[in-house]
Amino acid sequence: MWGKWIDCRVRPGARAAFAAGQRRWAAIADQPGLVGQVGGWSPADGRALVLGLWADEPAYERFMGERHDAVAETAAQRDTWTAIRVAAGPVVQTVPISLPDALEHAELLRVADCLLRPGRADHFLDVQREVWSPGMAAAGGLLAGTVTRLAADRYLVTTLWSSAEAHAAYTAEVFPGLRARADVPADVETLTGHVLPLEPSWRVLGPGPALSWRAAGDAPPRSRPTS
């Protein structure tokens, strides 16, 4: 599977125009290989954040080469933002719950954008697999999760939640213990976090087919980091 993370700083007064354009991305719902796309507004600073998931890199590259620019032109968002950052890479772990169903029903996305200390990637992924994934899966309200490698030492950890209330209960009751066990500072140099209420009208669900692999720990073949 392949993940894409989009971070837009929207111009003051252009929020409605950006959102209208974002709704036009529903046009890609029939794109072969699209698993789904979700996004919303950051409560912290008003940035527009979007997560896209694809069956594999070739499906993503076909879309980028054959269709992306035409849809982007129709969406007409270029004049609504002052800056945009896009990163993409292989999904190396998932929480073993149906991801398409999670993308359809989630109300909230939690994101940890992690820049790792040198040489800590293997340990970081072991901790994701052995501490975070089972701990979060046991928490009520978690629908699915992914870990995407955006660069050699940059990993995006995303979890989809059934509601803000379920996530708040996890944060208060489960998260502190998992964080202590994980010893996050040993692996992570910097972490940018987002707790993002999802905009229903930005949700795009792909046509299938089923993913070629899903279970946590069943990593796909090694892919090159994106630049």
LOTIVO-110561 format. One record per residue: residue in three letters; z negated, y, x negated of N, C-alpha, C in turn. Coordinates in Angstrom, 3 decimals. Atoms other than C-alpha are relative to their C-alpha. Example, Ala and Ser with C-alpha at 12.3 -4.5 7.8 and 13.67 -1.06 7.14 Angstrom:
residuo,nz,ny,nx,caz,cay,cax,cz,cy,cx
ALA,0.000,-1.190,-0.890,-7.800,-4.500,-12.300,0.000,1.200,-0.900;
SER,0.060,-1.190,0.820,-7.140,-1.060,-13.670,-0.730,1.090,0.770;
END
This chain:
residuo,nz,ny,nx,caz,cay,cax,cz,cy,cx
MET,0.000,-1.191,-0.846,0.000,0.000,0.000,0.000,1.248,-0.887;
TRP,-0.171,-1.253,0.747,0.613,3.601,-1.078,-0.639,1.131,0.785;
GLY,0.670,-1.113,-0.660,-1.459,6.698,-0.308,0.514,1.342,-0.480;
LYS,-0.416,-1.370,0.320,-0.610,10.400,-0.215,-1.064,0.957,0.522;
TRP,1.034,-0.966,-0.350,-3.100,13.297,-0.167,0.582,1.390,-0.124;
ILE,-0.588,-1.335,-0.065,-2.010,16.806,0.856,-1.104,1.013,0.282;
ASP,1.033,-1.038,-0.091,-4.201,19.899,0.426,0.703,1.350,0.091;
CYS,-0.690,-1.271,-0.222,-2.900,23.188,1.902,-1.001,1.129,0.220;
ARG,0.760,-1.218,-0.268,-4.460,26.639,1.710,0.859,0.870,0.913;
VAL,-0.795,-0.650,-1.034,-3.229,28.271,4.889,-0.288,1.504,0.012;
ARG,0.136,-1.457,-0.018,-2.595,32.019,5.090,-0.890,0.454,1.161;
PRO,0.755,-0.569,-1.122,-5.022,34.108,7.171,0.949,0.356,1.145;
GLY,-0.815,-0.291,-1.168,-3.617,34.359,10.659,1.128,-0.975,0.256;
ALA,-1.125,0.934,-0.147,-1.155,31.481,10.160,-0.440,-1.390,0.441;
ARG,0.523,1.322,-0.338,-3.380,28.639,11.307,0.735,-0.626,1.196;
ALA,-0.679,0.538,-1.174,-1.717,28.250,14.713,1.423,-0.435,-0.342;
ALA,-1.365,0.345,0.384,1.758,28.265,13.171,0.025,-1.262,-0.857;
PHE,0.072,1.209,0.813,0.747,25.670,10.574,-0.230,-1.221,0.888;
ALA,0.317,1.129,-0.869,-0.755,23.425,13.271,1.200,-0.394,0.852;
ALA,-1.198,0.304,-0.780,2.386,23.723,15.392,1.009,-0.771,-0.849;
GLY,-0.891,0.718,0.897,4.438,22.648,12.391,-0.487,-1.400,-0.298;
GLN,0.547,1.315,0.307,2.084,19.780,11.631,0.270,-0.984,1.138;
ARG,-0.286,0.875,-1.136,2.614,18.409,15.133,1.435,-0.517,-0.032;
ARG,-1.402,0.429,0.063,6.350,18.206,14.402,0.200,-1.199,-0.921;
TRP,-0.124,1.190,0.844,5.658,15.512,11.786,-0.087,-1.289,0.819;
ALA,-0.062,1.181,-0.872,5.344,13.149,14.766,1.388,-0.634,-0.032;
ALA,-1.362,0.521,0.084,9.077,12.747,14.207,0.128,-1.186,-0.943;
ILE,-0.121,1.105,0.964,8.379,10.289,11.378,-0.660,-1.285,0.496;
ALA,0.699,1.185,-0.510,6.578,7.782,13.636,0.867,-1.247,-0.044;
ASP,-0.893,1.161,0.039,9.655,5.536,13.564,0.412,-0.376,-1.419;
GLN,-0.425,0.226,1.388,9.918,5.601,9.748,-0.463,-1.364,-0.495;
PRO,0.404,1.316,0.512,9.953,2.044,8.318,-0.973,0.132,-1.165;
GLY,0.982,0.005,1.069,6.920,1.401,6.147,-1.147,0.964,0.175;
LEU,1.128,-0.899,-0.242,4.732,4.192,7.505,-1.120,-0.772,0.696;
VAL,1.180,0.572,-0.652,1.243,2.876,8.261,-0.589,1.036,0.946;
GLY,0.509,-1.063,-0.847,-0.031,6.218,9.563,-0.349,1.231,-0.799;
GLN,0.344,-1.277,0.614,-0.942,9.825,8.863,-1.013,0.702,0.888;
VAL,1.029,-0.735,-0.736,-4.046,11.803,9.877,-0.391,1.230,-0.811;
GLY,0.441,-1.188,0.716,-5.487,15.191,9.028,-0.777,0.933,0.902;
GLY,0.774,-0.990,-0.745,-7.462,18.215,10.083,-0.367,1.163,-0.894;
TRP,0.441,-1.210,0.694,-9.150,21.445,9.037,-1.345,-0.248,-0.682;
SER,1.271,0.101,0.704,-11.869,21.497,6.394,-0.990,0.998,0.590;
PRO,0.995,-0.944,-0.517,-14.998,22.978,8.003,-0.542,0.934,-1.078;
ALA,0.582,-0.796,1.080,-16.062,24.285,4.586,0.799,1.260,-0.295;
ASP,-0.799,-1.157,0.422,-13.130,26.579,3.832,1.309,0.158,0.761;
GLY,-1.184,-0.173,-0.822,-10.419,26.122,6.454,1.280,-0.568,-0.565;
ARG,-1.208,0.635,0.520,-8.000,24.201,4.246,0.520,-1.062,0.965;
ALA,-0.599,1.089,-0.757,-5.581,21.848,5.986,0.161,-1.195,-0.933;
LEU,0.000,1.200,0.835,-5.964,18.309,4.619,0.640,-1.140,0.774;
VAL,-0.760,1.061,-0.663,-3.680,15.357,5.384,0.024,-1.239,-0.890;
LEU,-0.083,1.290,0.677,-3.857,11.673,4.413,1.129,-0.803,0.620;
GLY,-1.073,0.882,-0.445,-0.729,9.514,4.636,-0.104,-1.344,-0.691;
LEU,0.052,1.348,0.557,-0.594,5.748,4.117,1.299,-0.727,0.314;
TRP,-1.287,0.689,-0.098,2.517,3.681,3.493,-0.160,-1.455,-0.426;
ALA,0.097,1.430,0.306,3.139,-0.057,3.238,0.105,-0.257,-1.494;
ASP,-0.161,0.175,1.441,4.255,0.266,-0.390,0.739,1.220,-0.558;
GLU,-0.654,-1.143,0.647,5.753,2.680,-2.909,1.483,0.102,0.352;
PRO,-1.418,-0.137,-0.365,9.423,1.807,-2.170,0.210,0.609,1.386;
ALA,-0.132,-0.582,-1.335,8.923,2.630,1.528,-0.244,1.505,-0.045;
TYR,0.299,-1.421,0.148,7.365,5.968,0.571,1.141,0.735,-0.693;
GLU,-1.070,-0.654,0.739,10.125,6.773,-1.924,1.277,0.100,0.837;
ARG,-1.159,-0.086,-0.890,12.829,5.950,0.631,-0.143,1.174,0.962;
PHE,0.237,-1.119,-0.905,11.254,8.385,3.066,0.171,1.333,-0.719;
MET,-0.092,-1.254,0.733,10.946,11.097,0.419,1.452,0.327,-0.342;
GLY,-1.375,-0.234,0.410,14.548,10.640,-0.680,0.966,0.223,1.146;
GLU,-0.982,0.008,-1.073,16.244,10.233,2.685,-0.343,0.912,1.178;
ARG,0.359,-0.648,-1.266,14.250,12.107,5.314,-1.000,1.142,-0.123;
HIS,1.107,-0.951,0.080,11.325,14.189,4.095,0.456,1.443,0.124;
ASP,-0.374,-1.412,0.049,13.156,17.447,3.412,0.487,0.501,1.353;
ALA,-0.497,-0.412,-1.314,14.873,17.522,6.813,-1.148,0.208,0.979;
VAL,1.145,-0.142,-0.899,11.584,16.972,8.650,-0.826,1.223,-0.399;
ALA,0.752,-1.162,0.470,9.842,19.575,6.473,0.659,1.295,0.440;
GLU,-0.706,-1.199,-0.445,12.529,22.108,7.352,-0.245,0.242,1.487;
THR,0.262,-0.136,-1.434,12.036,21.422,11.062,-1.434,0.447,0.252;
ALA,1.401,-0.374,-0.163,8.252,21.728,10.678,-0.244,1.473,-0.308;
ALA,0.022,-1.446,0.287,8.790,25.212,9.194,-1.395,0.495,-0.368;
GLN,1.348,-0.389,0.405,5.407,25.417,7.473,-0.046,0.774,-1.312;
ARG,0.007,-0.581,1.347,6.474,26.899,4.149,-0.631,1.380,-0.041;
ASP,0.531,-1.360,-0.003,5.541,30.455,5.116,-1.430,0.078,0.526;
THR,1.352,-0.025,-0.565,2.155,29.413,6.542,-1.078,-0.251,-1.043;
TRP,1.025,0.279,0.994,0.425,28.423,3.304,0.242,0.784,-1.296;
THR,-0.083,-0.704,1.282,-0.348,30.152,0.013,0.052,-0.954,-1.178;
ALA,-0.019,0.994,1.064,-0.748,26.971,-2.037,-0.039,-1.376,0.628;
ILE,0.021,1.371,-0.461,-0.179,23.268,-1.612,-0.108,-0.916,-1.210;
ARG,0.149,1.002,1.054,-1.291,20.340,-3.761,0.229,-1.369,0.625;
VAL,-0.347,1.321,-0.510,0.159,16.875,-3.236,-0.186,-1.021,-1.116;
ALA,0.165,1.092,0.958,-0.851,13.664,-5.004,0.209,-1.311,0.734;
ALA,-0.266,1.300,-0.622,0.159,10.074,-4.352,-0.206,-1.103,-1.026;
GLY,0.197,1.121,0.898,-0.536,6.645,-5.784,-0.334,-1.279,0.745;
PRO,0.256,1.290,-0.634,-1.315,2.988,-5.148,-1.393,-0.100,0.587;
VAL,1.299,0.349,-0.576,-4.112,1.944,-2.811,-0.465,-1.280,-0.693;
VAL,0.470,1.118,0.811,-6.195,-0.390,-4.975,-1.125,-0.787,0.658;
GLN,1.021,0.725,-0.752,-8.945,-1.352,-2.507,0.026,0.462,1.444;
THR,0.225,-0.376,-1.388,-9.534,-1.418,1.232,-1.287,-0.633,0.489;
VAL,1.070,0.649,-0.752,-12.513,-2.070,3.472,0.676,-0.912,1.011;
PRO,-0.775,1.013,-0.742,-11.478,-5.256,5.321,-0.134,0.117,1.518;
ILE,-0.052,-0.215,-1.433,-11.034,-3.833,8.811,1.414,0.479,0.307;
SER,-1.380,-0.342,-0.328,-7.753,-3.211,10.644,0.271,1.481,-0.219;
LEU,-0.288,-1.392,0.316,-6.363,-0.033,9.129,0.848,0.684,1.067;
PRO,-0.756,-0.677,-1.060,-3.702,0.702,11.784,-0.865,0.355,1.207;
ASP,0.886,-0.303,-1.120,-6.348,0.470,14.517,-0.928,1.166,-0.343;
ALA,0.892,-1.080,0.431,-8.645,2.738,12.508,0.714,1.345,0.025;
LEU,-0.755,-1.250,-0.012,-5.942,5.371,12.064,0.234,0.492,1.425;
GLU,-0.232,-0.370,-1.394,-5.368,5.308,15.820,-1.255,0.563,0.661;
HIS,1.194,-0.306,-0.770,-8.989,5.609,16.922,-1.025,0.881,-0.721;
ALA,1.013,-0.767,0.734,-10.896,7.458,14.165,-0.063,1.451,0.471;
GLU,0.201,-1.407,-0.317,-12.368,10.861,14.970,-0.373,0.825,-1.228;
LEU,0.473,-0.724,1.180,-13.576,11.737,11.461,0.428,-0.743,-1.261;
LEU,-0.378,0.528,1.304,-12.384,11.242,7.879,-0.948,0.543,-1.052;
ARG,0.833,-0.402,1.145,-14.770,11.279,4.909,0.798,-0.266,-1.273;
VAL,-0.804,0.080,1.217,-13.158,11.917,1.522,-0.862,0.308,-1.212;
ALA,0.587,-0.302,1.306,-14.451,11.717,-2.043,1.130,-0.029,-1.024;
ASP,-1.056,-0.144,1.000,-11.903,12.994,-4.570,-0.698,0.008,-1.360;
CYS,0.829,0.254,1.186,-13.302,11.632,-7.844,0.808,0.066,-1.285;
LEU,-0.522,0.003,1.361,-12.407,12.547,-11.423,-1.010,-0.747,-0.863;
LEU,0.925,0.886,0.692,-13.886,9.807,-13.582,-0.196,0.400,-1.450;
ARG,0.228,-0.112,1.438,-15.438,9.866,-17.018,0.912,-0.984,-0.722;
PRO,-0.904,0.898,0.720,-13.226,8.281,-19.691,-0.558,-1.417,-0.088;
GLY,0.362,1.402,0.154,-13.292,4.500,-19.683,-0.848,-0.581,1.116;
ARG,0.899,0.468,-1.058,-15.244,4.189,-16.403,0.727,-0.538,1.226;
ALA,-0.743,0.392,-1.197,-12.452,3.168,-14.014,-0.360,-1.401,0.470;
ASP,0.295,1.372,-0.414,-13.191,-0.579,-14.046,-1.374,-0.087,0.653;
HIS,1.344,0.032,-0.582,-16.897,-0.041,-13.409,-0.026,0.721,1.335;
PHE,-0.073,-0.755,-1.255,-16.157,2.559,-10.729,0.549,-0.885,1.118;
LEU,-0.599,0.855,-1.027,-13.939,0.082,-8.867,-0.895,-1.184,0.333;
ASP,0.970,1.072,-0.284,-16.511,-2.708,-9.240,-1.078,0.505,0.957;
VAL,1.036,-0.566,-0.868,-19.104,-0.425,-7.650,0.546,0.237,1.408;
GLN,-0.598,-0.174,-1.322,-16.719,0.448,-4.828,0.032,-1.331,0.756;
ARG,-0.157,1.317,-0.619,-16.167,-3.254,-4.178,-1.344,-0.645,0.344;
GLU,1.238,0.765,-0.131,-19.717,-4.530,-4.602,-1.135,0.767,0.682;
VAL,1.086,-0.804,-0.574,-21.888,-1.628,-3.386,0.486,0.760,1.229;
TRP,-0.403,-0.889,-1.084,-20.006,0.897,-1.278,0.673,-0.733,1.152;
SER,-0.747,0.646,-1.089,-17.603,-1.341,0.667,-0.897,-0.825,0.916;
PRO,0.853,0.755,-0.924,-20.156,-3.854,1.975,-1.071,0.855,0.654;
GLY,1.030,-0.858,-0.580,-22.771,-1.151,2.490,0.534,0.829,1.154;
MET,-0.590,-0.794,-1.079,-20.458,1.023,4.547,0.471,-0.877,1.147;
ALA,-0.481,0.890,-1.060,-18.960,-1.918,6.428,-1.134,-0.439,0.914;
ALA,1.159,0.400,-0.809,-22.464,-2.824,7.604,-0.529,1.144,0.855;
ALA,0.458,-1.162,-0.763,-22.996,0.692,8.957,0.781,0.097,1.301;
GLY,-0.688,-0.153,-1.271,-22.175,1.222,12.612,0.940,1.188,-0.028;
GLY,-0.939,-1.101,-0.128,-19.098,3.315,13.225,1.080,0.072,-1.047;
LEU,-1.079,0.001,0.989,-17.069,2.636,10.082,1.174,-0.806,0.542;
LEU,-1.177,0.681,-0.505,-13.512,1.727,11.092,0.859,-0.586,-1.119;
ALA,-0.795,0.495,1.136,-11.754,1.325,7.711,-0.192,0.934,-1.172;
GLY,0.083,-0.838,1.192,-11.565,2.654,4.180,1.033,-0.399,-1.021;
THR,-0.947,0.267,1.075,-9.230,2.928,1.202,-0.456,0.699,-1.273;
VAL,0.147,-0.649,1.303,-9.417,3.707,-2.506,1.392,0.102,-0.593;
THR,-1.347,-0.250,0.509,-6.238,5.286,-3.888,-0.085,0.576,-1.401;
ARG,-0.046,-0.529,1.361,-5.499,5.826,-7.578,1.076,1.073,-0.075;
LEU,-0.921,-1.130,0.041,-3.931,9.285,-7.824,0.441,0.341,-1.414;
ALA,-0.327,-0.185,1.416,-3.932,9.412,-11.641,-0.877,-0.981,-0.773;
ALA,0.713,1.003,0.793,-5.377,7.394,-14.522,-1.501,0.048,0.238;
ASP,1.442,-0.143,-0.191,-8.898,8.772,-13.977,-0.342,0.769,1.271;
ARG,0.265,-0.683,-1.270,-8.587,10.231,-10.478,0.184,-0.985,1.159;
TYR,-0.020,0.925,-1.129,-9.425,8.168,-7.391,-0.436,0.729,1.269;
LEU,0.315,-0.572,-1.310,-9.463,9.196,-3.737,-0.602,-1.100,0.868;
VAL,0.699,0.959,-0.856,-12.031,7.324,-1.640,-0.051,0.578,1.403;
THR,-0.056,-0.500,-1.366,-11.437,7.706,2.104,-0.580,-1.030,0.955;
THR,0.521,0.874,-1.042,-13.304,6.269,5.081,0.233,0.656,1.361;
LEU,-0.276,-0.438,-1.349,-12.430,6.549,8.764,-1.136,-0.443,0.909;
TRP,1.197,0.228,-0.807,-15.269,6.819,11.304,0.298,0.198,1.472;
SER,-0.228,-0.053,-1.438,-15.462,6.319,15.035,-0.422,1.320,0.608;
SER,0.482,-1.266,-0.549,-17.360,9.569,15.605,-0.810,0.748,-1.044;
ALA,0.849,-0.797,0.878,-19.213,12.410,13.916,-1.440,-0.483,0.059;
GLU,1.372,0.478,-0.150,-22.462,10.993,15.300,-0.234,-1.254,-0.829;
ALA,0.134,1.218,0.799,-21.877,7.593,13.677,-0.038,0.327,-1.483;
HIS,-0.001,-0.383,1.407,-21.078,9.248,10.362,-1.305,0.684,-0.379;
ALA,1.262,-0.677,0.291,-24.181,11.448,10.571,-1.130,-1.005,-0.155;
ALA,1.025,1.028,0.122,-26.343,8.371,11.125,0.124,-0.738,-1.324;
TYR,-0.233,0.636,1.310,-24.745,6.680,8.093,-0.502,0.894,-1.131;
THR,0.383,-0.925,1.061,-25.305,9.798,5.967,-1.512,0.082,-0.140;
ALA,1.450,-0.140,0.032,-28.969,9.991,6.918,-0.711,-1.302,-0.360;
GLU,0.754,1.247,0.075,-29.920,6.313,6.940,0.484,-0.972,-1.077;
VAL,-0.579,1.011,0.896,-27.578,4.376,4.626,0.466,0.603,-1.322;
PHE,-0.619,-0.602,1.174,-25.833,6.735,2.190,-0.961,0.209,-1.175;
PRO,0.872,-0.243,1.164,-28.896,7.714,0.050,-0.287,-1.261,-0.809;
GLY,0.267,1.239,0.722,-29.678,4.097,-0.808,1.213,-0.504,-0.754;
LEU,-1.219,0.438,0.678,-26.059,3.245,-1.625,0.291,0.879,-1.215;
ARG,-0.260,-0.900,1.120,-25.704,6.322,-3.831,-0.922,-0.302,-1.171;
ALA,0.936,0.329,1.074,-28.816,5.392,-5.787,0.417,-1.281,-0.709;
ARG,-0.443,1.264,0.599,-27.546,1.835,-6.338,1.285,0.179,-0.800;
ALA,-1.295,-0.177,0.651,-24.085,3.058,-7.310,-0.093,0.786,-1.301;
ASP,0.169,-0.832,1.196,-25.393,5.490,-9.996,1.282,0.800,-0.243;
VAL,-1.260,-0.734,0.018,-22.485,7.834,-9.273,0.201,0.827,-1.273;
PRO,-0.247,-0.823,1.191,-23.033,10.213,-12.253,0.434,-0.793,-1.235;
ALA,-0.423,0.794,1.153,-22.479,7.330,-14.674,1.519,-0.147,-0.069;
ASP,-1.449,0.205,-0.053,-18.851,7.007,-13.545,0.787,1.274,0.267;
VAL,-0.756,-1.122,-0.548,-17.870,10.317,-11.954,-0.357,1.298,-0.708;
GLU,0.211,-1.293,0.661,-17.429,13.559,-13.875,-0.068,1.132,1.008;
THR,0.026,-0.978,-1.085,-16.561,15.710,-10.853,0.406,-0.687,1.297;
LEU,-0.303,0.567,-1.311,-16.412,14.941,-7.144,0.158,1.138,0.999;
THR,-0.235,-0.939,-1.085,-14.894,17.024,-4.366,-0.029,-0.776,1.305;
GLY,0.165,0.738,-1.241,-16.000,15.868,-0.938,0.435,0.801,1.212;
HIS,-0.384,-0.605,-1.268,-14.728,16.550,2.558,-0.489,-0.899,1.131;
VAL,0.287,0.707,-1.244,-16.047,15.548,5.971,0.845,0.687,1.054;
LEU,-1.105,-0.645,-0.691,-13.051,16.205,8.155,0.151,-0.506,1.433;
PRO,-0.337,0.374,-1.381,-12.893,16.151,11.966,1.524,-0.076,0.134;
LEU,-1.447,0.211,-0.068,-9.427,14.789,12.723,0.592,0.700,1.222;
GLU,-0.744,-0.640,-1.080,-6.934,16.757,14.804,0.857,-1.064,0.698;
PRO,-0.769,1.058,-0.676,-5.588,14.337,17.439,1.507,0.235,-0.007;
SER,-1.433,-0.281,-0.076,-2.228,16.103,17.630,0.702,-0.123,-1.351;
TRP,-0.605,0.210,1.313,-1.669,15.628,13.872,0.161,-1.485,-0.312;
ARG,-0.013,1.437,0.262,-2.041,11.853,14.113,1.410,-0.560,0.203;
VAL,-1.289,0.675,-0.099,1.139,9.874,13.417,-0.228,-1.467,-0.326;
LEU,0.157,1.433,0.207,1.085,6.101,13.811,1.357,-0.616,-0.297;
GLY,-1.257,0.589,0.408,3.755,4.084,12.044,0.427,-1.149,0.891;
PRO,-0.554,1.056,-0.839,5.972,1.414,13.594,-0.378,-1.414,-0.430;
GLY,0.229,1.323,0.568,4.625,-1.481,11.464,1.114,-0.254,-1.002;
PRO,0.765,1.199,-0.327,5.129,-4.160,10.271,-1.362,-0.033,-0.676;
ALA,1.330,0.150,0.579,1.743,-5.480,9.138,0.038,0.194,-1.508;
LEU,0.095,-0.193,1.444,0.573,-4.619,5.645,0.056,-1.337,-0.722;
SER,-0.117,1.229,0.765,1.253,-7.147,2.925,-1.327,-0.476,-0.557;
TRP,1.342,0.404,0.435,-2.413,-7.139,1.854,-0.996,0.974,0.595;
ARG,0.980,-0.859,-0.653,-5.610,-5.779,3.386,-1.400,-0.151,-0.564;
ALA,1.413,0.246,0.260,-8.814,-7.372,2.201,-0.503,0.769,-1.202;
ALA,0.617,-0.693,1.123,-11.190,-5.454,-0.035,-0.048,-0.927,-1.197;
GLY,0.017,0.810,1.210,-10.865,-6.671,-3.581,1.319,-0.675,-0.282;
ASP,-1.299,0.608,0.214,-7.357,-8.053,-3.078,0.976,1.081,-0.426;
ALA,-0.816,-1.116,0.473,-5.677,-5.437,-5.203,1.438,-0.435,-0.149;
PRO,-1.408,0.296,0.201,-1.883,-5.253,-5.315,0.313,-0.029,-1.486;
PRO,-0.373,-0.056,1.409,0.020,-5.629,-8.582,-0.184,1.392,-0.556;
ARG,0.238,-1.286,0.650,-0.719,-2.865,-11.066,1.228,0.889,0.136;
SER,-1.061,-0.980,-0.088,1.365,0.243,-10.454,-0.286,1.108,-0.991;
ARG,0.195,-1.096,0.945,1.906,3.117,-12.828,-0.693,1.159,0.701;
PRO,0.598,-1.195,-0.589,-0.286,6.164,-12.224,1.069,1.044,0.246;
THR,-0.944,-1.088,-0.255,1.532,9.105,-10.693,-0.320,1.169,-0.906;
SER,0.212,-1.163,0.856,1.993,12.244,-12.739,-0.268,1.213,0.847;
END
